[in-house]
Amino acid sequence: MAESSIDPRRPSAPLASGHIAPPIASSYAELAQELAALFDGESDLVANLANATASIRAFLPRASWVGFYVMRAGQLVLGPFQGKVACVRIALGKGVCGTSAAERRTLVVPDVEAFPGHIACDAGSRSEIVVPIFRGGRPDGDVVAVLDLDSYDLAAFDERDADGLAPIAALLGALAW
């Protein structure tokens, strides 16, 4: 990995809880490189998703929950995750995850209480970002899963996170679904 002068784990603008401000794009590029190295030579989807959750959670300590909901028979089903116990099934179009999958777009929700129909799997969650994962890593592919990150901080995620997670979602989409 290239050495960066900005450590995504060092606070530059702490949030209310003391967690760090969003990392810069080059740090996300380093995370993508780390994930690509982890995936190299491993074909098991569950193993790769489990390692991805661990890497993303370590990279973004402001995230209280990191995980996947995988498309199964027209609904999202809980996949590998790190954090508190989660909802197991989410209908398309319901909550942030179901809406992201149905609308095929990343949703950044600075205040989950203001999101109509938010599903509170963890009552402590205050903000969320959900990124759809497309088969083959291409936006014209089928939605195979969503990557969901929650935080106990309001506005913990922003467009920089959306931009940084987009190539990671493409990398994930290229896995053996």
KAURCOR-V175978 format. One record per pair of residues at least 12 apart in sequence whose ideal C-beta (glycine too) atoms are under 6 Angstrom apart, sorted by the first residue. I is the first residue (numbers start at 0). J is the second residue. D is the distance in whole Angstrom. If there is no record, write none. Layout:
# KAURCOR-V175978
<<I & J & D> <I & J & D>>
This chain:
# KAURCOR-V175978
<<0 & 29 & 5> <0 & 32 & 6> <3 & 25 & 6> <5 & 23 & 6> <7 & 22 & 3> <7 & 26 & 4> <14 & 152 & 4> <15 & 152 & 6> <16 & 151 & 6> <16 & 152 & 5> <18 & 60 & 6> <18 & 61 & 3> <18 & 152 & 6> <19 & 61 & 6> <21 & 157 & 6> <21 & 159 & 5> <21 & 160 & 5> <24 & 163 & 6> <27 & 163 & 3> <30 & 58 & 5> <31 & 166 & 5> <31 & 167 & 5> <31 & 170 & 6> <33 & 54 & 6> <34 & 51 & 6> <34 & 54 & 6> <34 & 170 & 6> <37 & 50 & 5> <42 & 175 & 5> <44 & 174 & 6> <44 & 175 & 6> <47 & 174 & 5> <48 & 67 & 5> <48 & 78 & 6> <48 & 79 & 4> <49 & 79 & 4> <52 & 65 & 5> <52 & 66 & 6> <52 & 79 & 5> <52 & 80 & 6> <52 & 81 & 5> <56 & 81 & 5> <61 & 150 & 5> <61 & 155 & 5> <62 & 148 & 5> <62 & 150 & 6> <63 & 82 & 6> <63 & 149 & 5> <63 & 150 & 5> <63 & 151 & 5> <64 & 82 & 3> <64 & 149 & 4> <65 & 81 & 5> <65 & 148 & 5> <66 & 80 & 2> <66 & 147 & 6> <67 & 79 & 6> <67 & 144 & 5> <68 & 89 & 6> <68 & 96 & 5> <68 & 145 & 5> <69 & 144 & 5> <70 & 142 & 6> <70 & 143 & 5> <74 & 88 & 6> <74 & 90 & 6> <75 & 89 & 4> <75 & 96 & 6> <76 & 88 & 6> <83 & 121 & 5> <85 & 120 & 5> <86 & 118 & 6> <86 & 120 & 4> <94 & 116 & 6> <94 & 117 & 6> <94 & 118 & 4> <95 & 108 & 6> <95 & 114 & 6> <95 & 127 & 5> <95 & 129 & 5> <96 & 129 & 5> <96 & 145 & 5> <96 & 147 & 5> <99 & 129 & 4> <99 & 131 & 5> <99 & 145 & 5> <100 & 131 & 6> <100 & 142 & 5> <100 & 145 & 5> <103 & 131 & 6> <105 & 130 & 5> <105 & 161 & 5> <106 & 129 & 5> <107 & 128 & 5> <107 & 156 & 5> <107 & 161 & 6> <108 & 127 & 5> <109 & 126 & 5> <109 & 154 & 4> <110 & 153 & 6> <111 & 124 & 6> <111 & 127 & 5> <123 & 151 & 5> <124 & 149 & 4> <125 & 151 & 6> <125 & 152 & 6> <125 & 153 & 5> <126 & 150 & 5> <126 & 153 & 6> <126 & 154 & 6> <126 & 155 & 5> <126 & 156 & 6> <127 & 149 & 5> <128 & 148 & 5> <128 & 156 & 4> <128 & 160 & 6> <129 & 145 & 5> <129 & 147 & 5> <130 & 146 & 5> <130 & 164 & 5> <130 & 168 & 5> <131 & 145 & 5> <132 & 144 & 4> <132 & 168 & 5> <132 & 171 & 5> <132 & 172 & 5> <133 & 172 & 5> <134 & 176 & 6> <135 & 172 & 6> <136 & 169 & 4> <136 & 172 & 4> <136 & 173 & 4> <143 & 176 & 5> <146 & 168 & 6>>
